[in-house]
C-alpha cells in the first residue's frame, strides 16, 4: 500500500470543512486528483478511491467516512497550523498590529495557496459568492461574521498591509468566483516566506522590493531646478523628523533625464535608505500593477519604523486613467487617493509623462517636479564633469550638441569609457 505524508491537523480540519458542512463532497468527481486528496485526509481507508481506473467507493460509504472524520476533528478544530507558519504569522502580526481575527485569516489564506491539498479541496466548492465565503471563514476559523468582515475591509490593517488581496469581500453581494481568486496573495513568495522561511519583511518582499542603487549624479547636476530641489529637501527633512503621513513627490520627464538618480539624491540628502518597488521579478517576468501596489503597501507597513523612502517608477501604469478603473483588480480613484493620504513612509513616484494621468490625481502629490532634457550648455558641463580626462575638446562639443544625450546616458557612457580604458584618439 502506498504511504502518504501526514497532513497538518489544522489543514486537514479545513479540508474536511470544505467537503462536509460546505458540501464540497458533491463535486469530488470533478477533481483530477481526488484520489490524492482523499488519501491525505483519510489515510486509513481501504480502497476508498474515486477516479478513473481506481475502485470506486460507494458514495454513501464515502460520505459516512468523511462525516465521521469531520465529527472527530470538529470539536478541537484540528489543532494549530504548522509551527513555523504560526511563529512567522505571530511575528508579522506584531509588526503590523494585526488583530487576532486578521492573524487567523492570514494563516488560512497562506495555507490555501501554500498547500496543494487545501487548494485542491477548495476547487470542490466551485465558485462561491462573498456571503458564503464569509460564512465559511467564520465557521472554520471560529470567528464571528462581523470579525471576518472587519478583517477583510479595504481599510483593515491586514488589507492595507498588502499581504492579501480581498477587496470587496465585506459586501454581501459580489460575483461568484473560486476561493483562490476571492482570497489572493500578491506573490507566491509570501506563502513561501511564511511557511518555510523566517518571515522577515525582507523575505516577504523579496522579488518585489529592493534597495535602490546609489546615484552617480550629484544635486549640482540639476542646476536648472535647484530652487525646487531646495524646497523639496527642506520639506522632506521636516516631515521625516515629524513622522508625517501622506508625503508624496512626483518626478516626471522624458526617459533618461535623471529622475531615478534624483530620487536617490533626495533620499541621500535626507539620510534615508531608498527602497524601490520593482516592475520585474528576478526571473524577468513583469509584475502586474496590482502586485506592485501590494508590494508598495507592504513596504509602507513593514519599514515604517525606519528612516526609509520608497521609489515607485512607471507610476502611469498603476494610476487610474480619467474616468476609469484599473483592470480586473478595480483599483479606483478613491482607493488610490486613500493610499496617497495614508502612507507612513515618504514616497517618490516617477513617470515619463503625466499627459495620461488624471489632473485631480496629480494634485494629490505634495510636490511635482518636471525634469527637462538639458540644453547644449548643460550637456557640455555634464560631459566635462563625468567624461574621462583627455577626451578631445571638439569631440565634447559635438557630443554636447546631441539633443537626446541625457544626464543618465552621459553618466552611464562615462562609466563605460572610464572602465574600458580604451586608447583615445
C-alpha positions as CSV (number, residue, x, y, z in Angstrom):
1,X,0.0,0.0,0.0
2,X,1.3,3.5,-0.9
3,X,2.1,5.7,2.0
4,X,1.3,9.4,2.2
5,X,2.9,12.2,4.2
6,X,0.7,13.1,7.1
7,X,-1.1,16.4,6.6
8,X,-1.2,19.1,9.3
9,X,-4.2,18.5,11.5
10,X,-5.5,22.1,11.2
11,X,-5.2,22.0,7.4
12,X,-7.0,18.6,7.4
13,X,-9.8,20.2,9.5
14,X,-10.2,22.9,6.9
15,X,-10.3,20.4,4.0
16,X,-12.9,18.3,5.8
17,X,-14.9,21.5,6.4
18,X,-14.9,22.2,2.7
19,X,-16.1,18.7,1.9
20,X,-18.7,18.0,4.7
21,X,-20.5,21.0,6.1
22,X,-20.0,23.1,2.9
23,X,-20.8,20.1,0.7
24,X,-17.7,20.0,-1.5
25,X,-18.1,16.2,-1.5
26,X,-20.7,16.7,-4.2
27,X,-18.0,17.9,-6.6
28,X,-15.3,15.4,-5.7
29,X,-15.8,13.6,-9.0
30,X,-14.9,16.8,-10.9
31,X,-11.3,16.9,-9.5
32,X,-8.4,15.5,-11.5
33,X,-6.6,14.2,-8.4
34,X,-9.3,13.3,-5.9
35,X,-7.5,10.1,-5.0
36,X,-4.6,12.0,-3.6
37,X,-6.9,14.4,-1.7
38,X,-8.8,11.6,-0.1
39,X,-5.6,9.7,0.8
40,X,-4.3,12.8,2.5
41,X,-7.3,13.2,4.8
42,X,-8.4,9.5,5.1
43,X,-5.0,7.7,5.4
44,X,-6.6,4.6,6.9
45,X,-9.2,4.0,4.3
46,X,-9.1,0.8,2.2
47,X,-9.8,1.2,-1.4
48,X,-11.6,4.5,-0.7
49,X,-10.8,6.0,-4.1
50,X,-12.7,7.9,-6.6
51,X,-11.5,8.4,-10.2
52,X,-10.8,6.6,-13.4
53,X,-9.0,3.4,-13.2
54,X,-9.4,3.1,-9.5
55,X,-12.1,1.1,-7.5
56,X,-14.9,3.5,-6.7
57,X,-16.1,3.7,-3.1
58,X,-19.8,3.7,-2.6
59,X,-20.9,7.4,-2.3
60,X,-22.9,6.7,0.9
61,X,-19.8,4.9,2.4
62,X,-17.6,7.8,1.5
63,X,-20.0,10.4,3.0
64,X,-20.1,8.3,6.1
65,X,-16.3,8.1,6.4
66,X,-15.9,11.8,5.8
67,X,-18.7,12.7,8.2
68,X,-17.0,10.5,10.9
69,X,-13.7,12.2,10.3
70,X,-15.3,15.7,10.4
71,X,-17.1,14.8,13.7
72,X,-13.8,13.7,15.2
73,X,-11.9,16.9,14.4
74,X,-14.7,19.5,14.7
75,X,-14.6,19.7,18.5
76,X,-10.9,20.8,18.5
77,X,-10.8,22.4,15.1
78,X,-7.8,20.2,14.3
79,X,-5.3,22.0,16.5
80,X,-2.8,24.6,15.1
81,X,-1.2,25.3,11.8
82,X,2.5,24.2,11.3
83,X,4.7,25.7,14.0
84,X,6.9,27.7,11.7
85,X,4.0,29.3,10.0
86,X,2.3,30.0,13.3
87,X,5.5,31.7,14.6
88,X,6.1,33.7,11.5
89,X,2.5,35.0,11.4
90,X,2.8,35.9,15.0
91,X,6.0,37.9,14.3
92,X,4.4,39.7,11.3
93,X,1.2,40.4,13.2
94,X,3.2,42.0,16.0
95,X,5.0,44.3,13.5
96,X,1.8,45.2,11.6
97,X,-0.5,45.3,14.6
98,X,-2.9,42.7,13.2
99,X,-5.9,41.7,15.3
100,X,-6.4,38.0,16.3
101,X,-9.0,37.7,13.6
102,X,-6.7,39.1,11.0
103,X,-3.9,36.8,12.0
104,X,-6.3,33.8,11.6
105,X,-7.5,34.9,8.2
106,X,-3.8,35.4,7.1
107,X,-2.9,31.8,8.3
108,X,-5.9,30.5,6.3
109,X,-5.0,32.3,3.1
110,X,-1.4,31.3,3.3
111,X,-2.3,27.6,3.7
112,X,-4.9,27.9,0.9
113,X,-2.2,29.0,-1.5
114,X,0.8,27.2,0.1
115,X,-0.5,23.7,0.5
116,X,-1.7,21.9,-2.7
117,X,-4.2,19.6,-0.9
118,X,-6.0,22.6,0.5
119,X,-6.0,24.4,-2.8
120,X,-7.3,21.3,-4.5
121,X,-10.1,20.8,-1.9
122,X,-11.2,24.4,-2.4
123,X,-12.0,23.6,-6.0
124,X,-14.8,21.3,-4.8
125,X,-16.7,24.5,-3.7
126,X,-16.6,25.7,-7.3
127,X,-17.4,29.4,-7.5
128,X,-18.8,30.9,-4.3
129,X,-20.2,34.3,-3.5
130,X,-19.0,36.7,-0.8
131,X,-21.7,35.8,1.7
132,X,-20.9,32.1,1.5
133,X,-17.2,32.7,1.8
134,X,-17.5,34.9,4.8
135,X,-19.8,32.3,6.5
136,X,-17.2,29.6,5.7
137,X,-14.3,31.7,7.1
138,X,-16.3,32.4,10.3
139,X,-17.2,28.8,10.8
140,X,-13.8,27.2,10.1
141,X,-11.8,29.9,11.9
142,X,-14.1,30.1,14.9
143,X,-14.8,33.8,14.4
144,X,-17.9,35.9,14.2
145,X,-19.2,37.1,10.9
146,X,-18.5,40.7,11.8
147,X,-14.9,39.9,12.8
148,X,-14.3,38.3,9.4
149,X,-15.9,41.3,7.6
150,X,-13.8,43.7,9.6
151,X,-10.6,41.7,8.7
152,X,-11.4,41.9,5.0
153,X,-12.4,45.5,4.8
154,X,-10.2,47.5,2.4
155,X,-9.1,49.7,5.3
156,X,-8.3,46.9,7.7
157,X,-4.7,46.5,8.7
158,X,-4.5,43.1,7.0
159,X,-5.7,44.5,3.7
160,X,-3.6,47.7,4.0
161,X,-0.5,45.6,4.6
162,X,-0.7,44.2,1.1
163,X,-0.2,40.6,2.2
164,X,-3.5,39.5,0.8
165,X,-5.8,40.8,-1.9
166,X,-9.5,40.5,-1.0
167,X,-11.2,43.8,-2.0
168,X,-14.9,44.0,-1.6
169,X,-15.5,40.8,0.5
170,X,-17.2,42.8,3.3
171,X,-20.1,43.2,0.9
172,X,-22.8,40.5,0.9
173,X,-23.0,40.6,-2.9
174,X,-20.2,40.1,-5.3
175,X,-19.9,37.9,-8.3
176,X,-19.2,34.2,-7.6
177,X,-15.6,33.2,-8.1
178,X,-13.2,30.4,-6.9
179,X,-11.9,30.9,-3.4
180,X,-8.3,31.3,-4.5
181,X,-9.5,34.3,-6.6
182,X,-11.5,35.8,-3.8
183,X,-8.6,35.5,-1.5
184,X,-5.3,36.2,-3.4
185,X,-1.7,36.6,-2.5
186,X,0.4,39.4,-4.1
187,X,3.1,36.7,-5.0
188,X,3.9,33.1,-4.3
189,X,6.9,34.3,-2.3
190,X,4.6,35.4,0.6
191,X,3.5,31.9,1.2
192,X,7.0,30.5,0.8
193,X,8.5,33.1,3.3
194,X,5.9,32.4,6.0
195,X,5.7,28.6,5.6
196,X,9.4,27.8,5.1
197,X,11.4,31.0,5.8
198,X,12.0,33.3,8.7
199,X,9.0,35.6,7.9
200,X,11.1,38.7,7.9
201,X,9.8,41.8,5.9
202,X,12.8,41.4,3.6
203,X,11.8,37.8,2.8
204,X,8.2,38.7,2.3
205,X,9.1,41.5,-0.2
206,X,11.9,39.6,-2.0
207,X,11.4,39.9,-5.7
208,X,9.1,42.9,-5.4
209,X,11.1,45.5,-3.3
210,X,14.8,46.0,-3.1
211,X,17.3,48.7,-2.1
212,X,17.7,51.2,-4.9
213,X,21.2,51.6,-6.4
214,X,23.2,54.6,-5.2
215,X,23.1,57.6,-7.5
216,X,26.1,58.6,-9.6
217,X,24.9,62.1,-10.4
218,X,25.1,65.0,-7.9
219,X,22.4,67.5,-6.9
220,X,24.6,70.2,-8.6
221,X,23.9,68.5,-11.9
222,X,20.3,69.6,-11.6
223,X,21.1,73.3,-11.6
224,X,18.0,74.3,-13.7
225,X,15.7,73.1,-10.9
226,X,17.8,73.8,-7.8
227,X,15.2,76.1,-6.3
228,X,12.6,73.3,-6.5
229,X,15.0,70.8,-5.0
230,X,15.8,73.1,-2.1
231,X,12.1,73.3,-1.3
232,X,11.7,69.5,-1.7
233,X,14.7,68.6,0.5
234,X,13.7,71.1,3.2
235,X,10.1,69.7,3.1
236,X,11.3,66.1,3.3
237,X,13.6,66.8,6.2
238,X,10.7,68.3,8.2
239,X,8.2,65.6,7.5
240,X,10.7,62.8,8.2
241,X,11.5,64.4,11.6
242,X,7.8,64.8,12.4
243,X,6.9,61.3,11.1
244,X,4.2,62.9,9.0
245,X,1.9,60.7,6.9
246,X,0.8,61.2,3.3
247,X,4.1,62.5,1.9
248,X,4.4,62.0,-1.9
249,X,6.6,63.6,-4.5
250,X,6.1,63.2,-8.3
251,X,9.0,63.4,-10.7
252,X,8.2,63.4,-14.4
253,X,10.1,63.9,-17.6
254,X,11.4,62.1,-20.7
255,X,13.4,58.9,-20.3
256,X,17.0,59.5,-19.3
257,X,16.5,62.9,-17.7
258,X,17.8,61.6,-14.4
259,X,14.5,61.0,-12.5
260,X,15.6,57.8,-10.7
261,X,19.0,59.4,-9.9
262,X,17.3,62.4,-8.4
263,X,15.1,60.2,-6.3
264,X,18.2,58.6,-4.8
265,X,19.7,62.0,-4.2
266,X,16.7,63.2,-2.3
267,X,16.9,60.1,-0.1
268,X,20.6,60.7,0.5
269,X,20.1,64.4,1.3
270,X,17.6,63.4,4.0
271,X,19.8,60.5,5.2
272,X,17.2,57.9,4.3
273,X,17.6,54.5,2.7
274,X,15.8,54.2,-0.6
275,X,13.8,51.1,-1.4
276,X,12.5,50.6,-4.9
277,X,9.2,48.8,-5.9
278,X,10.2,46.6,-8.8
279,X,8.5,46.3,-12.1
280,X,10.0,42.9,-12.9
281,X,10.9,39.9,-10.7
282,X,14.2,38.1,-10.6
283,X,13.1,35.9,-13.4
284,X,12.5,38.9,-15.7
285,X,8.7,38.5,-15.6
286,X,6.6,41.6,-15.4
287,X,4.9,42.3,-12.0
288,X,1.3,43.2,-12.6
289,X,0.1,46.7,-11.4
290,X,-1.9,45.2,-8.5
291,X,1.1,43.2,-7.4
292,X,3.3,46.2,-7.4
293,X,0.8,48.2,-5.4
294,X,0.5,45.4,-2.9
295,X,4.3,45.3,-2.5
296,X,4.3,49.1,-2.0
297,X,1.7,48.9,0.7
298,X,3.6,46.0,2.4
299,X,6.8,48.1,2.4
300,X,4.9,51.0,3.9
301,X,3.8,48.8,6.7
302,X,6.9,46.9,7.5
303,X,9.5,49.6,7.0
304,X,7.6,52.4,8.8
305,X,9.9,52.4,11.9
306,X,13.0,53.0,9.8
307,X,14.4,56.1,8.0
308,X,13.3,54.9,4.6
309,X,11.9,56.4,1.4
310,X,10.1,54.4,-1.3
311,X,10.6,54.8,-5.0
312,X,7.8,53.8,-7.4
313,X,8.8,54.0,-11.1
314,X,6.3,53.9,-14.1
315,X,3.5,55.2,-11.9
316,X,1.4,55.9,-15.0
317,X,0.9,52.2,-15.3
318,X,-0.9,51.9,-12.0
319,X,-2.7,55.2,-11.5
320,X,-6.3,55.1,-12.8
321,X,-6.9,57.0,-16.0
322,X,-9.5,59.7,-16.1
323,X,-13.0,58.2,-15.6
324,X,-11.6,54.6,-15.4
325,X,-10.6,51.9,-13.0
326,X,-7.5,49.7,-13.4
327,X,-8.2,46.3,-15.0
328,X,-9.5,43.3,-13.1
329,X,-8.3,44.5,-9.7
330,X,-10.6,47.5,-9.9
331,X,-8.1,50.0,-8.5
332,X,-10.3,53.0,-8.2
333,X,-9.5,56.7,-7.8
334,X,-10.8,56.7,-4.3
335,X,-8.7,53.7,-3.4
336,X,-5.6,55.4,-4.8
337,X,-6.5,58.6,-3.0
338,X,-6.6,56.8,0.3
339,X,-3.2,55.2,-0.4
340,X,-1.6,58.6,-1.1
341,X,-3.1,60.1,2.0
342,X,-2.2,57.3,4.4
343,X,1.4,56.3,3.6
344,X,3.6,56.5,6.6
345,X,6.8,56.5,4.6
346,X,7.6,59.3,2.1
347,X,7.4,58.1,-1.4
348,X,8.8,59.4,-4.7
349,X,6.8,58.5,-7.7
350,X,8.3,58.6,-11.2
351,X,6.6,59.0,-14.6
352,X,7.8,59.5,-18.1
353,X,4.7,61.6,-18.8
354,X,1.7,62.9,-16.9
355,X,-0.4,63.5,-20.0
356,X,-2.5,60.4,-19.5
357,X,-2.8,60.9,-15.7
358,X,-5.9,62.4,-14.1
359,X,-5.2,66.0,-13.2
360,X,-7.1,65.5,-9.9
361,X,-4.8,62.6,-9.1
362,X,-1.7,64.8,-9.9
363,X,-2.9,67.4,-7.4
364,X,-2.7,64.7,-4.7
365,X,1.1,64.9,-4.7
366,X,2.7,67.4,-2.4
367,X,5.5,68.4,-4.8
368,X,5.5,67.8,-8.6
369,X,8.8,68.4,-10.4
370,X,9.3,68.2,-14.2
371,X,12.8,67.3,-15.5
372,X,13.5,68.6,-18.9
373,X,16.2,67.4,-21.3
374,X,19.4,69.6,-20.7
375,X,20.3,72.3,-23.3
376,X,23.7,72.3,-25.1
377,X,25.5,74.3,-22.3
378,X,24.2,71.9,-19.6
379,X,25.2,68.8,-21.6
380,X,28.7,70.2,-22.2
381,X,29.0,70.9,-18.4
382,X,27.9,67.3,-17.6
383,X,30.3,65.9,-20.2
384,X,33.3,67.8,-18.8
385,X,32.4,66.7,-15.3
386,X,31.9,63.0,-15.9
387,X,33.8,62.1,-19.1
388,X,37.3,60.7,-18.6
389,X,40.1,63.3,-18.8
390,X,41.9,63.5,-22.0
391,X,38.9,63.4,-24.3
392,X,39.2,65.7,-27.3
393,X,37.5,69.1,-26.7
394,X,36.0,69.1,-30.2
395,X,34.5,65.7,-29.5
396,X,33.0,67.0,-26.3
397,X,31.5,69.9,-28.3
398,X,30.0,67.6,-30.9
399,X,28.5,65.4,-28.2
400,X,27.0,68.4,-26.4
401,X,25.0,69.2,-29.5
402,X,23.3,65.8,-29.4
403,X,19.8,66.8,-28.2
404,X,19.0,63.3,-26.9
405,X,22.1,63.0,-24.8
406,X,20.5,63.0,-21.4
407,X,22.2,63.1,-17.9
408,X,21.5,59.4,-17.3
409,X,23.1,58.5,-20.7
410,X,26.1,60.7,-20.1
411,X,26.7,59.2,-16.6
412,X,26.4,55.6,-18.0
413,X,28.6,56.3,-21.0
414,X,31.3,58.0,-18.9
415,X,31.3,55.0,-16.6
416,X,31.8,52.6,-19.5
417,X,34.5,54.6,-21.1
418,X,36.3,55.0,-17.8
419,X,36.3,51.3,-17.1
420,X,37.1,50.2,-20.6
421,X,40.4,52.2,-20.7
422,X,40.4,52.1,-24.5
423,X,43.1,54.1,-26.4
424,X,41.9,57.6,-27.1
425,X,42.4,59.3,-30.4
